């Protein structure tokens, strides 16, 4: 293995192990969201957008690794006969 392929493998490993950045950031705190939902349940006119909240979930941003090639057991010649 030459040095170029080692460097390429190293950079690809680093690239694949980093978590991708979040598409959206959290837009409001839990308290603001709770207050708008509480106002809605009390019959207060609340804008629809204030009842929605974007939440960032760290578990959904796991690093994507390339698919690995599985090694299958060789077919024995006794089974083929």
C-alpha positions in Angstrom: 0.0 0.0 0.0 1.6 3.3 -1.0 1.5 6.5 0.9 -1.2 8.1 -1.3 -3.7 5.3 -0.7 -3.0 5.4 3.1 -3.7 9.2 3.2 -6.8 8.7 1.1 -8.1 6.0 3.4 -7.3 8.2 6.4 -9.2 11.2 5.0 -12.2 9.1 4.1 -12.3 7.6 7.5 -12.3 11.0 9.1 -15.0 12.2 6.7 -17.3 9.3 7.4 -17.0 9.4 11.2 -18.0 13.0 11.6 -21.6 13.7 12.3 -23.3 15.8 9.7 -24.5 19.2 10.8 -28.2 19.7 11.7 -30.4 20.8 8.9 -32.3 23.1 11.2 -31.5 24.6 14.6 -34.0 24.6 17.5 -36.1 27.6 16.9 -37.7 28.2 20.3 -37.2 27.1 23.9 -39.3 24.4 25.5 -40.9 27.0 27.8 -42.0 29.2 24.9 -43.5 26.2 23.2 -45.2 25.1 26.4 -46.7 28.6 26.9 -48.1 28.8 23.4 -49.7 25.3 23.7 -51.1 26.3 27.1 -52.6 29.4 25.6 -54.1 27.4 22.8 -55.7 25.0 25.2 -57.1 27.9 27.2 -58.9 29.3 24.1 -56.5 32.1 23.4 -55.9 33.0 19.7 -52.3 31.7 19.1 -50.6 31.8 15.7 -50.1 28.3 14.3 -46.4 28.8 13.8 -45.9 29.5 17.5 -47.3 26.0 18.4 -44.6 24.3 16.3 -41.1 23.6 17.6 -38.1 22.2 15.7 -36.1 19.8 17.9 -32.6 18.6 17.2 -32.2 14.9 18.0 -28.6 13.8 18.2 -29.4 10.1 17.6 -30.7 10.8 14.1 -27.4 12.3 13.0 -25.2 9.2 13.2 -22.3 9.1 10.8 -23.0 7.4 7.5 -20.4 4.7 6.8 -20.0 3.2 3.3 -21.7 -0.2 2.8 -19.3 -3.0 3.6 -18.9 -6.0 1.4 -19.8 -9.2 3.2 -17.8 -12.3 2.8 -19.9 -15.4 2.0 -18.9 -18.9 2.8 -17.6 -20.7 -0.3 -20.0 -23.3 -1.7 -18.6 -26.7 -1.2 -18.4 -29.1 -4.1 -20.3 -31.8 -2.1 -23.4 -29.7 -2.0 -23.4 -29.0 -5.7 -23.5 -32.7 -6.6 
